[in-house]
């Protein structure tokens, strides 16, 4: 026999429940990365330095910040998206 709870169906997210997802998304912390910040990777085995070229906003899991990074020259450099939690800010 199933156990009784006082949980309601609206206590749980379902796919497509945009309002709950938006309400749950966290605002960017004050130490968030900004365009022009010089950063390095925190991921072991990936030693690179880059520059934030675009703030994609709180698109990650639980509203974590996603940024576009450029590694290398402005013309020939590679760009990719990465979560802010995988970066450290460094001096230019």
Secondary structure, DSSP 4 states (H G I P E B T S, - for coil): -PPP----GGGS--TT-HHHHHHHSPPPPTT---TT-EEEE-STT---EEEEEEEEES-SGGG--EEEEEES-TTT-EEEEEEGGGEEEE--
